[in-house]
Amino acid sequence: MTKLSVRPTSPADIDALLKLQAHVYPTIAPWRRDQLAHQLDLFPEGQLVATLDQRIVGCASALVIAWDEWADEHTWSQITAAGTFDTHNPAGFTLYGAEVFVDPRLRGKRVGHALYEGRRRICRQLNLRRIIACGRLPGYSVVAHQMSIELYAKKTLWGDFVDPVLSFQLREGFRYCGIMENYLPEDSDSLGHAALIAWINPDYDPTQKPALQLAAALQQEATA
Ligand SMILES: CC(C)(COP(=O)(O)OP(=O)(O)OC[C@H]1O[C@@H](n2cnc3c(N)ncnc32)[C@H](O)[C@@H]1OP(=O)(O)O)[C@@H](O)C(=O)NCCC(=O)NCCS
């Protein structure tokens, strides 16, 4: 694993990403080419790939949102505008993680960690207040006949269960903030539910505007 690196996604990566995504989620429809291209147009800084010997082995995609507009409840489709990221809002203070996945053959080798490090770096560089995401709970379907999704998540927090996604996110320093029901209805392993998680940027400087807001203000001045 000496040549693992995380870098911004480029349009030339789209074919490989779509192929990997179809492999990771055989039962969930992958992104369309035009959706990925649009994400890159809107917010290139937020899209990362992990490569191993130049082969794409994972990705992490994010957008910026005004969290208060979404905090009560939302689905994946609503908050990402059906995967187009048209909801990306440079005036927001929150980096929202829309997707992260790693090649199944390389799980447990810290590729996910490297991608999350990359995401935290983006959050710091843009001076955003936090990262929020809604993580799948793929271990739930196996025990769903025995308990509610809330109890399942709590048992994962307490260490009774290891969930393939939530346990990773907790290990990465995210706080569990509750259940988002019917977040991704087609995710049968999680019975559609997700765990709302947050990471607070320790370097956030409230005396400075987030970088995207500054850039937008500068652009406005230049065109005024
Ligand atoms: C979740 C996912 C991205 C994790 O990626 P990964 O490369 O396997 O994770 P890493 O090897 O970087 O793990 C980082 C840390 O989390 C821990 N971890 C990872 N998977 C874990 C699991 N299933 N259970 C417990 N801990 C886990 C690791 O032990 C590691 O801890 P360390 O800091 O002590 O080394 C990957 O499993 C994946 O692609 N899953 C399918 C796609 C998916 O559901 N994505 C989530 C969308 S919400």
The ligand as a Gaussian input file, in Angstrom:
#p B3LYP/6-31G(d) Opt

LIG

0 1
 C      -17.094000       2.328000       4.851000
 C      -15.842000       2.189000       3.990000
 C      -15.696000       3.427000       3.101000
 C      -14.608000       2.073000       4.918000
 O      -13.443000       2.069000       4.121000
 P      -12.139000       1.212000       4.513000
 O      -11.061000       1.599000       3.585000
 O      -12.480000      -0.227000       4.588000
 O      -11.841000       1.723000       6.008000
 P      -10.378000       1.936000       6.683000
 O       -9.562000       0.722000       6.426000
 O       -9.789000       3.225000       6.219000
 O      -10.738000       2.065000       8.207000
 C      -10.462000       3.231000       9.010000
 C      -10.690000       2.850000      10.441000
 O      -12.046000       2.413000      10.606000
 C      -12.082000       1.074000      11.080000
 N      -13.070000       0.308000      10.329000
 C      -13.214000       0.242000       8.999000
 N      -14.198000      -0.601000       8.677000
 C      -14.662000      -1.070000       9.858000
 C      -15.656000      -1.999000      10.205000
 N      -16.388000      -2.599000       9.273000
 N      -15.849000      -2.238000      11.496000
 C      -15.115000      -1.640000      12.445000
 N      -14.153000      -0.768000      12.188000
 C      -13.935000      -0.488000      10.903000
 C      -10.713000       0.497000      10.743000
 O      -10.372000      -0.538000      11.633000
 C       -9.802000       1.679000      10.854000
 O       -9.442000       1.874000      12.202000
 P       -7.925000       2.214000      12.651000
 O       -7.911000       3.726000      12.642000
 O       -7.805000       1.635000      13.987000
 O       -7.017000       1.607000      11.624000
 C      -15.903000       0.897000       3.126000
 O      -16.177000      -0.189000       3.954000
 C      -16.918000       0.913000       1.993000
 O      -16.627000       1.318000       0.870000
 N      -18.150000       0.441000       2.236000
 C      -19.170000       0.273000       1.185000
 C      -19.686000       1.578000       0.684000
 C      -20.490000       2.290000       1.745000
 O      -21.425000       1.742000       2.292000
 N      -20.105000       3.538000       2.010000
 C      -20.756000       4.356000       3.013000
 C      -21.772000       5.235000       2.396000
 S      -22.650000       6.094000       3.647000

